[in-house]
Amino acid sequence: MTSRTLIRVQYLTRVTAPQVDPKTFEEEDVAHYSIPSVQENAGPIVEKASSIDSNKLQLQGHEVLVSRLNPHKNTVVQVKRNSLPILCSTEFIPFEPTGIEPRFLCYSFQGQNSIQHLVAYASSATRSHARVDPSDIIKFKIPVFQREEQFVIADYLDHETARIDELIHQKERMLELLAEKRAALVTQVVTRGLNSKVRLKKAELGWSDHIPEHWQVMQLKRTWLSSEYGISDSIREEGDIRVLRMSCITKDGRIDLANSGQVEDVPPGLFLTDGDILFNRTNSLDQIAKVGLLDVEPETPTSFASYLVRIRVNSRVSQKYLVALLNSRDFLQYARSNAIPAIGQANLSPSRYGEIRIALPPRDEQDEIVKATEQETKRTARLEKELIDSIDLLRERRSAVITAAVTGQLAVEEMTP
C-alpha cells in the first residue's frame, strides 16, 4: 500500500446543508436522520414532516453525518439517496465529500483515533450531554491514501463490518428471545401458578379468563395501604434530595437510582423507603403503567416525581409478587387499555388503576412463585451477561478493524480477492 498523507477534514469536504423548517413540507413524508434513529438503526426514520417540531438540516443524499453530541457514542452514518426529502438533526455536522471517497470518510470517523480526538475536545453542559464544537471536528486529520486505495479499503470494511454486524444482530436477537421467554414464564405463573395440574375456575378479569380455583379475586386497590403522587417541583442536576424519574423504573421491575435528578426541598411524607413500589401513571402508551420496586434503603434522602405514584401494600400481598404481576405481559396490556389518551401521551390515574381486578394466590404460594421467577431471572441474567460480553467484544473487534484499515496498519489489498 502506498504512503498516506494526514489532511484536515475541512480540506476534503464542504458543509453547506441549509437549515429548514419541516413544516414547509406540510404532510409530506420525509427521511429523518435523528440521533436515536442512527444509533438504533444506522439510518433514518420515515415520518410526516408536520410531526417534526424543530428546524432541521436538508440533505442531498451523499453526505457523511457526524454527531457533535456525546462523541463517545460515535454516532456516524453515510446518508443514502432517497426519493423523499432528507432531513437531519442540527446536532449533526453534514460533511459533503469533495476530495475523498465518502465511505472512506465515514469509516475514518469511526476509528478509535477519531473518537479519542472528538472526546478530548468535548465539553459538558450537563452530566448526560457533552458536545464538540464544529470547528474542532473539521480540524480532525484523516490519513488519506490514493483514491483507488480508498475504494479497496472501503470495500474491505463494507464486507468485514457487515459480517461482524450480522453476528452482533444474531446475539441481540438471542437476548430478545431470552427476555420473551422470561416474560412468558412470569405471565404463566401469575395467572396459573406453578402447578400445571391445578383445577381452574372462570375469572373474566379482562386480562385472564381462568385462574386456579383457590385464588382470590379482588380489586388491585385492596392490596394497598396507600397511594401518593410525587412532587411537582422542577427536577435539577443539583440539590440535597434525590428525585426518581420515569426512566428510573427499569424493564425488569427494579428502581435504578443512577438516573435520578435532584431538588432542594420535599414535603414531609414523600420520602421513599425500602419496599416502596413506584407506578408510572403518565407516559407514552407503550411505556405507561410500568412498575418498579425499591428493594434497598436509599443511602441519601430520595423522593419521586409527580408523574409517578408510590404504592405501599398491605399484608395480603408480597411486594415482589405484586410487581411481577403488574409488569406481566397480559396484565400490562390490559392496564394500558384502561389509560386515557392525550396528545403525545396517556394517563392512568391510581384510582382508575386500582379498580382493575386481580387474582391473588395465598401468601405462601406468592412466595413460591417469587422464588421460582427469581431463579429463572438469575439463570437468564447469566446467559444475558455472556451474550452482552460477547457483543462488546465484537464491537471492539469492529472498531479495531476499522482503525487498522483506515490508518494503514492493515495490508487490506492482500486480504481482498
BELZICOR-V305527 format. One record per backbone hydrogen bond with DSSP energy under -0.5 kcal/mol. CO is the residue of the C=O (numbers start at 1). NH is the residue of the N-H. If there is no record, write none. Layout:
# BELZICOR-V305527
co=CO nh=NH
co=CO nh=NH
This chain:
# BELZICOR-V305527
co=5 nh=7
co=5 nh=144
co=7 nh=142
co=8 nh=11
co=9 nh=12
co=9 nh=13
co=12 nh=98
co=12 nh=99
co=14 nh=96
co=18 nh=58
co=20 nh=22
co=20 nh=56
co=21 nh=24
co=22 nh=25
co=23 nh=26
co=25 nh=28
co=26 nh=50
co=28 nh=49
co=29 nh=85
co=30 nh=32
co=30 nh=47
co=31 nh=33
co=31 nh=87
co=32 nh=34
co=32 nh=45
co=33 nh=89
co=34 nh=38
co=35 nh=39
co=36 nh=40
co=37 nh=41
co=37 nh=43
co=38 nh=42
co=45 nh=32
co=45 nh=47
co=47 nh=30
co=48 nh=51
co=49 nh=52
co=51 nh=53
co=56 nh=20
co=57 nh=88
co=59 nh=86
co=63 nh=65
co=63 nh=79
co=64 nh=95
co=65 nh=77
co=66 nh=93
co=68 nh=132
co=70 nh=73
co=71 nh=74
co=74 nh=76
co=75 nh=67
co=77 nh=65
co=77 nh=79
co=85 nh=31
co=85 nh=87
co=86 nh=59
co=87 nh=33
co=88 nh=57
co=89 nh=92
co=91 nh=68
co=92 nh=94
co=93 nh=66
co=93 nh=95
co=94 nh=96
co=95 nh=64
co=95 nh=97
co=96 nh=14
co=101 nh=105
co=102 nh=106
co=103 nh=107
co=104 nh=108
co=105 nh=109
co=107 nh=110
co=108 nh=111
co=111 nh=115
co=112 nh=116
co=113 nh=117
co=114 nh=118
co=115 nh=119
co=116 nh=120
co=117 nh=121
co=118 nh=122
co=119 nh=122
co=123 nh=125
co=123 nh=131
co=129 nh=125
co=129 nh=126
co=130 nh=70
co=131 nh=123
co=133 nh=136
co=133 nh=137
co=134 nh=138
co=137 nh=140
co=138 nh=10
co=140 nh=9
co=142 nh=7
co=142 nh=144
co=144 nh=5
co=146 nh=149
co=146 nh=150
co=147 nh=151
co=148 nh=152
co=149 nh=153
co=150 nh=154
co=151 nh=155
co=152 nh=156
co=153 nh=157
co=154 nh=158
co=155 nh=159
co=156 nh=160
co=157 nh=161
co=158 nh=162
co=159 nh=163
co=160 nh=164
co=161 nh=165
co=162 nh=166
co=163 nh=167
co=164 nh=168
co=165 nh=169
co=166 nh=170
co=167 nh=171
co=168 nh=172
co=169 nh=173
co=170 nh=174
co=171 nh=175
co=172 nh=176
co=173 nh=177
co=174 nh=178
co=175 nh=179
co=176 nh=180
co=177 nh=181
co=178 nh=182
co=179 nh=183
co=180 nh=184
co=181 nh=185
co=182 nh=186
co=183 nh=187
co=184 nh=188
co=185 nh=189
co=186 nh=190
co=187 nh=191
co=188 nh=191
co=188 nh=192
co=188 nh=193
co=189 nh=193
co=194 nh=196
co=195 nh=198
co=199 nh=213
co=201 nh=211
co=208 nh=205
co=209 nh=203
co=209 nh=204
co=211 nh=201
co=212 nh=215
co=216 nh=360
co=218 nh=358
co=219 nh=222
co=220 nh=223
co=221 nh=224
co=223 nh=314
co=226 nh=312
co=228 nh=310
co=231 nh=306
co=236 nh=262
co=241 nh=263
co=242 nh=303
co=243 nh=261
co=244 nh=305
co=245 nh=248
co=246 nh=249
co=248 nh=250
co=248 nh=256
co=250 nh=253
co=253 nh=293
co=254 nh=250
co=254 nh=256
co=255 nh=257
co=256 nh=259
co=257 nh=260
co=261 nh=243
co=262 nh=236
co=263 nh=241
co=267 nh=270
co=273 nh=276
co=276 nh=294
co=277 nh=311
co=278 nh=292
co=279 nh=281
co=279 nh=309
co=280 nh=289
co=281 nh=348
co=283 nh=346
co=284 nh=287
co=284 nh=288
co=287 nh=290
co=290 nh=280
co=292 nh=278
co=293 nh=255
co=293 nh=295
co=294 nh=275
co=296 nh=298
co=301 nh=242
co=302 nh=272
co=303 nh=244
co=304 nh=231
co=305 nh=230
co=305 nh=308
co=307 nh=281
co=307 nh=282
co=308 nh=230
co=309 nh=279
co=310 nh=228
co=311 nh=277
co=312 nh=225
co=312 nh=226
co=314 nh=317
co=318 nh=322
co=319 nh=323
co=320 nh=324
co=321 nh=325
co=322 nh=326
co=323 nh=327
co=325 nh=328
co=328 nh=332
co=329 nh=333
co=330 nh=334
co=331 nh=335
co=332 nh=336
co=333 nh=337
co=334 nh=338
co=335 nh=338
co=336 nh=339
co=339 nh=341
co=340 nh=347
co=342 nh=345
co=345 nh=342
co=346 nh=283
co=347 nh=340
co=349 nh=353
co=350 nh=354
co=351 nh=355
co=352 nh=355
co=353 nh=356
co=354 nh=221
co=356 nh=220
co=358 nh=218
co=359 nh=361
co=360 nh=216
co=362 nh=366
co=363 nh=367
co=364 nh=368
co=365 nh=369
co=366 nh=370
co=367 nh=371
co=368 nh=372
co=369 nh=373
co=370 nh=374
co=371 nh=375
co=372 nh=376
co=373 nh=377
co=374 nh=378
co=375 nh=379
co=376 nh=380
co=377 nh=381
co=378 nh=382
co=379 nh=383
co=380 nh=384
co=381 nh=385
co=382 nh=386
co=383 nh=387
co=384 nh=388
co=385 nh=389
co=386 nh=390
co=387 nh=391
co=388 nh=392
co=389 nh=393
co=390 nh=394
co=391 nh=395
co=392 nh=396
co=393 nh=397
co=394 nh=398
co=395 nh=399
co=396 nh=400
co=397 nh=401
co=398 nh=402
co=399 nh=403
co=400 nh=404
co=401 nh=405
co=402 nh=406
co=403 nh=407
co=404 nh=409
co=404 nh=410
co=405 nh=408
co=410 nh=412
co=411 nh=414
co=412 nh=415
co=412 nh=416
